[in-house]
Amino acid sequence: MAEAADFQGTRPSPARRWLRRTASAVLGAPLLAGLLAVPAAGAAPAAEPAKAPTGSRTVAVSLNTLSPSVPAEDDTLTVSGTLTNKGKETISSAEVDLRVGPRLSGRGEVDDASKRSAYVPGVDPVTVGDKYTVKFPKLAKGISQDFTLTVPVDKLGLDDPGVYQLGVSVSGRTTTAPYEQVLGIERSFLPWQPEASDSRTNLTFLWPLIASPHVTAETRSDEQQTPVFTNDELAKELAPGGRLEQMVSLGSRLPVTWVVDPDLLASVAAMAGKYEVESGDTTVPGRNQAVAKQWLTALEKVVEDGKVIALPFADPDLASIAHRGKNVSGTLSHLQNASAVAATTVETILHVKPSTDFAWPVNGAVDSSIVDVATSAGAHNVIARSDSFRETTELPYTPTAARPIGGGTTAVVADARLSTLFDGDMSRAGSSTRAVQKFLAQTLALTEQAPDNERSIVVAPPRMPTAAQAQTMARALEGLAGNRWTQPLDLVAAAEVKPDPRAASKVPRASAYPKKLRAQELPTQAFQDIRTTQGSLDSFETILTQPERVVTPFGNAVNRSMSTSWRGRSLEAQQYRDAVRDYLQSLTSEVQLIEKSDVTLSGRSATIPVTVQNKLVQGVDRLVLRLTSDNIRLKFNDDGSMAELPVRIAGGHSQSVKFDTATSANGRAQVTARLYTEDGTQYGEEMTFTVKVSEVTPTVLLVIAGGLLLLVLAGIRMYSHRKRAVASDTADGNGDGPEQPSDPTPDTGPESGAPSGTGEKVDR
């Protein structure tokens, strides 16, 4: 009996109770099973009943609180929760018991215990005693009841330090089974380390401040370039109780390493000033400046003495780039640019110098191509995860996180079991408490694996934790506050820890990359869209007198198009890329050729004007207007069918560019006008118009001159005739003279007020 007690890590009295109950259960179980298996004599086979929870799954037990999560010798343990009868019958004489023990050995036993759902006699802990129970006369079906159990820690039978099983069970009777049986059980863990251990594990916990993109490429034309947000959802995350507000508030009192997306900082800084929000086909003024300023102020105060890791701007999806984007020209240069602006952004806004030496692929899943892409952007440390970097040898302990993988690069391998504990829905109290206790149990079991081998462990939680997940993570870290078996270490220091030579350091092959993650990656088309947009931006930039007003917002938008946050949101990602492209096209079309009507030339030479309009606020320069004729009868500058002239226009103005032409024969010529950048890249749409050549020959000029001479002579003759007539009348003494007929009616019609006909006449 003494050996059994020592093995279980319990005191003799609880051990004897446990053995007695176990023996009774083991001996009675076969007999009970036999009785239930024998049908009544002559009874027909019963119809298969509708599926419903039975046995130890009849009652759902939720452990909502467990305090303290890491008890000391003089503490009182309080466990509260909820019972819900999911069976078809009312339960009578229900009794809620607290169960503790035996002590678990190793991380594997912790995992095994957490997987069990049904009650297993002889395996599950024994009850603490009848003194610490809660009784319910009945539990009606479908009804929930709250309970609270309070037990002094010295009554729990805890001996040697370690992880103990802890459970709450409910026993009772039903009409069908009128004997006492366990009808529901929920398990948890109780870490027992009353005094600080001589050997402690270095624990690095990443605290990510990352959000999905909220800022468009669009800015207003004012001097401040007022930014435009897709929506005001970011303000909800920053407001009190919001996800990001909780991350800063909770993290401010925890020993964590801040992992920051610079785009989030830039977006919040933009929101702190004047900004607008898309609303249908228009925009409305943003009104959450105070929330943004408050959040930035709080964060700046929190990180002033802490370690900050800056990811590349907009947290680009390294796996998508490696698997689908790196062969699309320009993609890697975008990643390098995102890394280059990261440090500047963080320093400008938070006034701290961050480390930009880390890359964090999604879920820490890596292969050689992902590592290559990460290092090409300047990272020398890749945050991986142990379910990707699997151990190839049977190590009896969890090795240190840092692993050299060649080329001066270190893989910082986060512990998968600890990192994924907070992935689920932590909004339910039972789920949150279970995650906290399992986290504490795993860290203690990890330390006990090799107490003489101090190791460094990294925890990489969800990339964008919900508020509930953040609260659960904080509670878990608060449980380690006494540093009884762990001590905090920042990520930069963790990457520099001497690696374990026995730990896996070979980068997984591409075929080992999880299919589920690969299916969520950005498609190759996304990177082709980005390349097209960048090409248009490069062309547009060259003609602007203030290119920075366009290059910066569009460059940031291009980086946001590669964000990791688009995983699982392919339609939204496509819509964002399309919006960036469409807005850029709308800007480039503001510099355009004005449609021109057909032109008629009279004479051997003339000047043809073509108008270029600039509706942008800023001026354009380094543009060339090219005219091309399809007919040799119309030449430019007397020497060819093509001519070019430079174009420079102030913002909001138009310019008429005049081309000298020469004609050699009558007829029509088709002229094409198009804008080009100085390097010969086509800009905008071409415009065509027709030039009609109508030359006046010398013979025609002689005929016209002869006609004019005859008219002049006729006029002189008429004048002489009238002069003689007036003189004759005067000689006769009649001063009035004869009555004269009125001037003849003009042979030209009155001037028309109607618009001129189509065509534009250009004279010499």
Order of alpha helices (4+ residues) and beta strands (2+ residues): alpha-alpha-beta-beta-beta-alpha-beta-beta-beta-beta-beta-beta-beta-beta-alpha-alpha-beta-alpha-beta-beta-alpha-beta-alpha-beta-alpha-beta-beta-beta-alpha-alpha-beta-alpha-beta-alpha-alpha-alpha-alpha-alpha-beta-beta-beta-beta-beta-beta-beta-beta-beta-alpha-beta
